[in-house]
Amino acid sequence: MLKVSATATTDEGIPSAAAAGHLIAASLTATIQNQKDAPPCPKCGHIAVRNGACYKCLNCGESLGCS
């Protein structure tokens, strides 16, 4: 599991833009690394994401690899 902490905050306790950007980048990097073998959706062509043992297209909702 990827652990990232944002210590730079505003006076209201909200993470600064730089810290929030770092969190988003770290999350996207982890997602991309876990999706290296993800197939494209046969219906719309977008890259599917892992959904348990199967894949699901977040664009059109198509399920891949499940019976």
A tleap script that builds the chain and sets N, CA, C and O, in Angstrom:
source leaprc.protein.ff14SB
mol = sequence {
  NMET LEU LYS VAL SER ALA THR ALA THR THR
  ASP GLU GLY ILE PRO SER ALA ALA ALA ALA
  GLY HIE LEU ILE ALA ALA SER LEU THR ALA
  THR ILE GLN ASN GLN LYS ASP ALA PRO PRO
  CYS PRO LYS CYS GLY HIE ILE ALA VAL ARG
  ASN GLY ALA CYS TYR LYS CYS LEU ASN CYS
  GLY GLU SER LEU GLY CYS CSER
}
set mol.1.N position { 0.842 -1.169 0.000 }
set mol.1.CA position { 0.000 0.000 0.000 }
set mol.1.C position { 0.890 1.236 0.000 }
set mol.1.O position { 1.898 1.288 0.705 }
set mol.2.N position { 0.512 2.219 -0.789 }
set mol.2.CA position { 1.262 3.456 -0.908 }
set mol.2.C position { 0.816 4.412 0.174 }
set mol.2.O position { -0.374 4.702 0.302 }
set mol.3.N position { 1.778 4.913 0.967 }
set mol.3.CA position { 1.456 5.866 2.021 }
set mol.3.C position { 2.122 7.191 1.694 }
set mol.3.O position { 3.339 7.263 1.524 }
set mol.4.N position { 1.313 8.233 1.608 }
set mol.4.CA position { 1.813 9.568 1.337 }
set mol.4.C position { 1.174 10.494 2.358 }
set mol.4.O position { -0.035 10.441 2.584 }
set mol.5.N position { 1.982 11.339 2.972 }
set mol.5.CA position { 1.417 12.270 3.935 }
set mol.5.C position { 1.587 13.688 3.425 }
set mol.5.O position { 2.620 14.034 2.852 }
set mol.6.N position { 0.576 14.499 3.636 }
set mol.6.CA position { 0.631 15.901 3.239 }
set mol.6.C position { 0.768 16.733 4.499 }
set mol.6.O position { -0.168 16.830 5.293 }
set mol.7.N position { 1.919 17.325 4.679 }
set mol.7.CA position { 2.145 18.106 5.886 }
set mol.7.C position { 1.947 19.592 5.642 }
set mol.7.O position { 1.724 20.341 6.594 }
set mol.8.N position { 2.022 20.036 4.406 }
set mol.8.CA position { 1.840 21.452 4.106 }
set mol.8.C position { 0.356 21.753 4.004 }
set mol.8.O position { -0.320 21.276 3.092 }
set mol.9.N position { -0.153 22.550 4.945 }
set mol.9.CA position { -1.570 22.882 4.952 }
set mol.9.C position { -1.766 24.384 5.040 }
set mol.9.O position { -0.849 25.123 5.397 }
set mol.10.N position { -2.969 24.825 4.711 }
set mol.10.CA position { -3.330 26.224 4.848 }
set mol.10.C position { -3.708 26.481 6.301 }
set mol.10.O position { -3.690 25.563 7.120 }
set mol.11.N position { -4.054 27.745 6.627 }
set mol.11.CA position { -4.463 28.075 7.995 }
set mol.11.C position { -5.724 27.327 8.417 }
set mol.11.O position { -5.957 27.124 9.608 }
set mol.12.N position { -6.535 26.917 7.444 }
set mol.12.CA position { -7.780 26.192 7.745 }
set mol.12.C position { -7.562 24.691 7.864 }
set mol.12.O position { -8.517 23.947 8.086 }
set mol.13.N position { -6.314 24.230 7.720 }
set mol.13.CA position { -6.026 22.807 7.826 }
set mol.13.C position { -6.226 22.053 6.531 }
set mol.13.O position { -6.197 20.823 6.523 }
set mol.14.N position { -6.427 22.764 5.436 }
set mol.14.CA position { -6.624 22.143 4.131 }
set mol.14.C position { -5.253 21.928 3.507 }
set mol.14.O position { -4.414 22.827 3.566 }
set mol.15.N position { -4.994 20.757 2.904 }
set mol.15.CA position { -3.694 20.542 2.262 }
set mol.15.C position { -3.425 21.599 1.194 }
set mol.15.O position { -4.328 21.974 0.447 }
set mol.16.N position { -2.195 22.074 1.122 }
set mol.16.CA position { -1.842 23.075 0.122 }
set mol.16.C position { -1.978 22.481 -1.267 }
set mol.16.O position { -2.063 21.263 -1.420 }
set mol.17.N position { -1.998 23.339 -2.283 }
set mol.17.CA position { -2.134 22.876 -3.656 }
set mol.17.C position { -0.984 21.949 -4.029 }
set mol.17.O position { -1.190 20.947 -4.714 }
set mol.18.N position { 0.225 22.277 -3.582 }
set mol.18.CA position { 1.379 21.426 -3.896 }
set mol.18.C position { 1.233 20.051 -3.254 }
set mol.18.O position { 1.506 19.033 -3.889 }
set mol.19.N position { 0.804 20.022 -1.998 }
set mol.19.CA position { 0.630 18.740 -1.306 }
set mol.19.C position { -0.501 17.944 -1.947 }
set mol.19.O position { -0.387 16.730 -2.116 }
set mol.20.N position { -1.588 18.618 -2.305 }
set mol.20.CA position { -2.708 17.930 -2.940 }
set mol.20.C position { -2.286 17.385 -4.303 }
set mol.20.O position { -2.662 16.271 -4.668 }
set mol.21.N position { -1.510 18.162 -5.054 }
set mol.21.CA position { -1.019 17.704 -6.348 }
set mol.21.C position { -0.122 16.488 -6.207 }
set mol.21.O position { -0.171 15.573 -7.029 }
set mol.22.N position { 0.706 16.478 -5.153 }
set mol.22.CA position { 1.582 15.331 -4.908 }
set mol.22.C position { 0.756 14.087 -4.596 }
set mol.22.O position { 1.076 12.995 -5.067 }
set mol.23.N position { -0.296 14.243 -3.810 }
set mol.23.CA position { -1.159 13.108 -3.471 }
set mol.23.C position { -1.836 12.550 -4.718 }
set mol.23.O position { -1.935 11.335 -4.887 }
set mol.24.N position { -2.299 13.440 -5.584 }
set mol.24.CA position { -2.957 12.998 -6.815 }
set mol.24.C position { -1.957 12.281 -7.710 }
set mol.24.O position { -2.267 11.227 -8.265 }
set mol.25.N position { -0.763 12.841 -7.856 }
set mol.25.CA position { 0.261 12.222 -8.698 }
set mol.25.C position { 0.650 10.846 -8.164 }
set mol.25.O position { 0.814 9.906 -8.942 }
set mol.26.N position { 0.799 10.719 -6.849 }
set mol.26.CA position { 1.157 9.432 -6.248 }
set mol.26.C position { 0.049 8.414 -6.475 }
set mol.26.O position { 0.327 7.248 -6.754 }
set mol.27.N position { -1.191 8.839 -6.358 }
set mol.27.CA position { -2.332 7.952 -6.565 }
set mol.27.C position { -2.396 7.488 -8.016 }
set mol.27.O position { -2.620 6.307 -8.282 }
set mol.28.N position { -2.198 8.415 -8.957 }
set mol.28.CA position { -2.221 8.046 -10.369 }
set mol.28.C position { -1.081 7.104 -10.718 }
set mol.28.O position { -1.264 6.163 -11.489 }
set mol.29.N position { 0.095 7.354 -10.152 }
set mol.29.CA position { 1.241 6.485 -10.410 }
set mol.29.C position { 0.947 5.071 -9.924 }
set mol.29.O position { 1.230 4.107 -10.635 }
set mol.30.N position { 0.389 4.933 -8.735 }
set mol.30.CA position { 0.057 3.614 -8.198 }
set mol.30.C position { -0.997 2.930 -9.064 }
set mol.30.O position { -0.917 1.726 -9.305 }
set mol.31.N position { -1.979 3.689 -9.528 }
set mol.31.CA position { -3.027 3.129 -10.379 }
set mol.31.C position { -2.456 2.633 -11.691 }
set mol.31.O position { -2.782 1.533 -12.138 }
set mol.32.N position { -1.607 3.437 -12.312 }
set mol.32.CA position { -1.013 3.062 -13.592 }
set mol.32.C position { -0.144 1.822 -13.430 }
set mol.32.O position { -0.177 0.935 -14.284 }
set mol.33.N position { 0.630 1.743 -12.357 }
set mol.33.CA position { 1.493 0.579 -12.134 }
set mol.33.C position { 0.678 -0.685 -11.953 }
set mol.33.O position { 1.131 -1.765 -12.335 }
set mol.34.N position { -0.509 -0.582 -11.382 }
set mol.34.CA position { -1.358 -1.753 -11.170 }
set mol.34.C position { -2.175 -2.107 -12.404 }
set mol.34.O position { -2.845 -3.140 -12.410 }
set mol.35.N position { -2.141 -1.282 -13.451 }
set mol.35.CA position { -2.960 -1.508 -14.630 }
set mol.35.C position { -2.130 -1.820 -15.875 }
set mol.35.O position { -2.623 -1.689 -16.995 }
set mol.36.N position { -0.883 -2.228 -15.688 }
set mol.36.CA position { -0.006 -2.480 -16.835 }
set mol.36.C position { -0.575 -3.516 -17.792 }
set mol.36.O position { -0.342 -3.431 -18.998 }
set mol.37.N position { -1.311 -4.488 -17.281 }
set mol.37.CA position { -1.843 -5.544 -18.135 }
set mol.37.C position { -3.314 -5.327 -18.490 }
set mol.37.O position { -3.954 -6.226 -19.037 }
set mol.38.N position { -3.854 -4.151 -18.187 }
set mol.38.CA position { -5.268 -3.885 -18.436 }
set mol.38.C position { -5.561 -3.819 -19.931 }
set mol.38.O position { -4.863 -3.131 -20.675 }
set mol.39.N position { -6.592 -4.535 -20.367 }
set mol.39.CA position { -6.940 -4.529 -21.791 }
set mol.39.C position { -7.791 -3.318 -22.157 }
set mol.39.O position { -8.435 -2.723 -21.293 }
set mol.40.N position { -7.792 -2.958 -23.433 }
set mol.40.CA position { -8.712 -1.899 -23.867 }
set mol.40.C position { -10.128 -2.451 -23.939 }
set mol.40.O position { -10.328 -3.638 -24.198 }
set mol.41.N position { -11.080 -1.611 -23.717 }
set mol.41.CA position { -12.488 -2.016 -23.786 }
set mol.41.C position { -12.861 -2.289 -25.248 }
set mol.41.O position { -12.613 -1.447 -26.112 }
set mol.42.N position { -13.452 -3.452 -25.534 }
set mol.42.CA position { -13.828 -3.748 -26.917 }
set mol.42.C position { -14.999 -2.899 -27.408 }
set mol.42.O position { -15.210 -2.771 -28.614 }
set mol.43.N position { -15.752 -2.326 -26.487 }
set mol.43.CA position { -16.929 -1.539 -26.862 }
set mol.43.C position { -16.575 -0.090 -27.199 }
set mol.43.O position { -17.069 0.456 -28.186 }
set mol.44.N position { -15.699 0.548 -26.360 }
set mol.44.CA position { -15.413 1.969 -26.574 }
set mol.44.C position { -13.929 2.277 -26.750 }
set mol.44.O position { -13.580 3.376 -27.182 }
set mol.45.N position { -13.040 1.321 -26.420 }
set mol.45.CA position { -11.613 1.516 -26.635 }
set mol.45.C position { -10.830 2.091 -25.471 }
set mol.45.O position { -9.602 2.141 -25.536 }
set mol.46.N position { -11.493 2.527 -24.407 }
set mol.46.CA position { -10.781 3.047 -23.244 }
set mol.46.C position { -10.126 1.902 -22.476 }
set mol.46.O position { -10.567 0.756 -22.560 }
set mol.47.N position { -9.072 2.220 -21.730 }
set mol.47.CA position { -8.395 1.198 -20.925 }
set mol.47.C position { -9.283 0.844 -19.731 }
set mol.47.O position { -9.757 1.724 -19.012 }
set mol.48.N position { -9.499 -0.450 -19.535 }
set mol.48.CA position { -10.321 -0.928 -18.428 }
set mol.48.C position { -9.495 -0.931 -17.138 }
set mol.48.O position { -8.265 -0.909 -17.184 }
set mol.49.N position { -10.167 -0.960 -16.005 }
set mol.49.CA position { -9.491 -1.028 -14.708 }
set mol.49.C position { -9.863 -2.344 -14.038 }
set mol.49.O position { -10.929 -2.905 -14.287 }
set mol.50.N position { -8.968 -2.823 -13.187 }
set mol.50.CA position { -9.207 -4.080 -12.488 }
set mol.50.C position { -10.393 -3.922 -11.544 }
set mol.50.O position { -10.527 -2.927 -10.832 }
set mol.51.N position { -11.241 -4.938 -11.565 }
set mol.51.CA position { -12.425 -4.983 -10.715 }
set mol.51.C position { -12.484 -6.390 -10.142 }
set mol.51.O position { -13.203 -7.245 -10.659 }
set mol.52.N position { -11.723 -6.633 -9.063 }
set mol.52.CA position { -11.600 -7.980 -8.510 }
set mol.52.C position { -10.749 -8.815 -9.446 }
set mol.52.O position { -9.619 -8.434 -9.755 }
set mol.53.N position { -11.266 -9.947 -9.905 }
set mol.53.CA position { -10.539 -10.796 -10.838 }
set mol.53.C position { -10.833 -10.415 -12.284 }
set mol.53.O position { -10.256 -10.991 -13.206 }
set mol.54.N position { -11.717 -9.458 -12.488 }
set mol.54.CA position { -12.147 -9.045 -13.821 }
set mol.54.C position { -11.664 -7.631 -14.112 }
set mol.54.O position { -10.905 -7.050 -13.336 }
set mol.55.N position { -12.108 -7.085 -15.232 }
set mol.55.CA position { -11.847 -5.700 -15.596 }
set mol.55.C position { -13.172 -5.023 -15.887 }
set mol.55.O position { -14.133 -5.664 -16.313 }
set mol.56.N position { -13.211 -3.711 -15.649 }
set mol.56.CA position { -14.414 -2.942 -15.918 }
set mol.56.C position { -14.005 -1.646 -16.600 }
set mol.56.O position { -13.020 -1.018 -16.214 }
set mol.57.N position { -14.756 -1.252 -17.604 }
set mol.57.CA position { -14.506 0.011 -18.288 }
set mol.57.C position { -15.253 1.098 -17.526 }
set mol.57.O position { -16.469 1.022 -17.351 }
set mol.58.N position { -14.523 2.101 -17.079 }
set mol.58.CA position { -15.149 3.202 -16.341 }
set mol.58.C position { -15.848 4.188 -17.275 }
set mol.58.O position { -16.615 5.039 -16.827 }
set mol.59.N position { -15.580 4.068 -18.564 }
set mol.59.CA position { -16.206 4.967 -19.536 }
set mol.59.C position { -17.621 4.504 -19.898 }
set mol.59.O position { -18.565 5.293 -19.863 }
set mol.60.N position { -17.759 3.222 -20.247 }
set mol.60.CA position { -19.066 2.737 -20.699 }
set mol.60.C position { -19.695 1.685 -19.789 }
set mol.60.O position { -20.866 1.344 -19.957 }
set mol.61.N position { -18.922 1.163 -18.815 }
set mol.61.CA position { -19.472 0.190 -17.876 }
set mol.61.C position { -19.345 -1.269 -18.318 }
set mol.61.O position { -19.804 -2.170 -17.616 }
set mol.62.N position { -18.731 -1.503 -19.468 }
set mol.62.CA position { -18.564 -2.868 -19.982 }
set mol.62.C position { -17.701 -3.681 -19.013 }
set mol.62.O position { -16.723 -3.165 -18.472 }
set mol.63.N position { -18.058 -4.941 -18.793 }
set mol.63.CA position { -17.282 -5.843 -17.950 }
set mol.63.C position { -16.494 -6.790 -18.847 }
set mol.63.O position { -17.035 -7.341 -19.806 }
set mol.64.N position { -15.200 -6.978 -18.531 }
set mol.64.CA position { -14.337 -7.816 -19.362 }
set mol.64.C position { -13.765 -8.943 -18.527 }
set mol.64.O position { -13.403 -8.735 -17.370 }
set mol.65.N position { -13.681 -10.122 -19.092 }
set mol.65.CA position { -13.014 -11.246 -18.454 }
set mol.65.C position { -13.835 -11.968 -17.414 }
set mol.65.O position { -13.317 -12.862 -16.745 }
set mol.66.N position { -15.063 -11.625 -17.257 }
set mol.66.CA position { -15.934 -12.324 -16.300 }
set mol.66.C position { -17.005 -13.074 -17.054 }
set mol.66.O position { -17.429 -12.663 -18.134 }
set mol.67.N position { -17.434 -14.167 -16.479 }
set mol.67.CA position { -18.490 -14.929 -17.153 }
set mol.67.C position { -19.840 -14.588 -16.582 }
set mol.67.O position { -20.852 -15.131 -17.024 }
savepdb mol mol.pdb
quit
